[in-house]
Structures are given as C-alpha cells and as structure tokens.
C-alpha cells in the first residue's frame, strides 16, 4: 500500500503540471500558433528524454511509437488547443475529466484490469466533484469545441491504454521520448504549412516555452507513464482529476479568482474520489527482456 501511494504521488505530478500549463499558455504564449506551440512542447522534450534513455526504437517499436505519438501527442495537443480556444475552461475541464471513466472502462477489455466497485465509486465521485466545481459557469458552448475536447479525451485514453499494453518490454524514459519525438515530427510539417516560419519569441514567451517543454511535457509525461506502468489504468485516470483542481487553485492564488463554497465542495469530492479510486498497484507478468524503467 505504501508503494501504491508513492506511485500515486508520482503520477499526480502530471495533472498538476498540465493544470498549471493552461495558465502559462494563456498568459505568456501567442494564441495564433497552436501547432508550433505543440511542436515546441513535444520535440525538445522528446530529445531531452532521449539523452537520458540512450535507446532508439527497434523493430515494431518504430510504427508503435508513431501510433502512440499521434494519439497521445500530435492529435491530442492540436485538439486540446482548439477546445481551449472555443470553450470556457470550465467546460473543457469537465469534458476532459470524463477520461477517468473511459480509462477505467477501456482497461477492462484491453488490459484485463477489472474495476472494483470502490474504484468505480471513486471515479463517479471525482467526476461529480468536477461538475459541482464548474456548475453554472458562464460562457457559450460551441459544438466544435465540445467535439474537439471529446476527441482529445477519447484519442488520448486509447493511447494511454495502448501504451500500458505495449510498453512492458521497454523502459519508461525511452517509451516516453519516442512518443514525444514521433508526435512532434508528425506536427512539424503541419506547423510549417499552416502557420509558416516560427517568429522569434520574446523573453517571457521563451521562459513559458521552457516551462511548457521541461515541466508540463517532459516531466509530466514521464510521471504519467510511470504511473501507467505501476498502477492500474483506472487509478491513473482518477488521479488525472487533479488537473481541474490545479486550474482552480492557480486561478485563486495567481489571478485572484473567487474560491467559494461551491469550489470547496467540488475540490473535496475530487480528493475523496482520488482516495477511493486509488486501486492497487498493477502487477504485469515479468518479462526477462524488459528494459529497466529508468
């Protein structure tokens, strides 16, 4: 159980970093360069992790890396940007929170991880907390934004489950670097064709890009995939509910937004849901050929 909590805390780095990245992106990065923003997130982060992994894909891992890179990085980064531009952040956060339930359900047929009633209750309670937190938030609901948000959620959920299913024979750092590099390479031609040459960023944007690349992408994805290696997919999905909590906390502490009774109740429900949905550590069959997950 102690080991389980350790990996939950490691996994929590990801949604906290992703939640903070919404604020960094909105405040310091240009709104009209979504594809370049995604490329800058993915490629440098992938190269940084590849330096530590010191391992290139072999055999079937070449095409697997591009499949996972398209699902978890390329398509996800592009769609989530569209959603953030067309939807109020509260609505986007609520829609993305459904990934906890989707991961729980996908893990059953694809990974053989049958969810317990307690895990299901934790997922439901956590999602209820997200809805309570953002209930009544203003803003028009754009159908295209809803489609983009749900598309990003579904594609990444499938990608995360496939990562867990396929990735048992390779180290986590290498696996993460390959996905980021593949996703960035898939986005690079689109960025050049659609947005042209990247203009030189000003100093605040350079600092924001550095934070997005190192913390919100390299570190966050590494923590997330370590979580998928050591925990059930359903547990990782519930931990992901900390993403909107981080957004609300930053809005309160940095932007001076109101944190009232509704937000407090929603946050409490999410935290209790994470506690209930923590599950047990996954125990994949040992593989003698496995690379060390370092």
Buried (B, 14 or more C-beta within 10 A) or exposed (E): EEEBEEBBEBBBBBBBBBBBBBBBBEEBBBEEBBBBBBBBBBBBBBBBBBEBBEBEBEEEBEEBBBBBBBBBBBBBBBBBBBBBBBBBBBBBBBBBBBBBBBBBBBBBEBBEBEBBEEBBBBBBBBBBBBBBBBEEEEEEEBEEBBBBBBBBBBBBBBBBBBBBBBBBEBBBBBBBBBBBBBBBBBBBEBBBEEBEEBEEBEEEBEEBBEBBBBBBBBBBBBBBBBBBBBBBBBBBBBBBBBBBBBBBBBBBEEEEEEBEEBBEBBBBBBBBBBEBBBBEBBEEEEEEEEBEBE
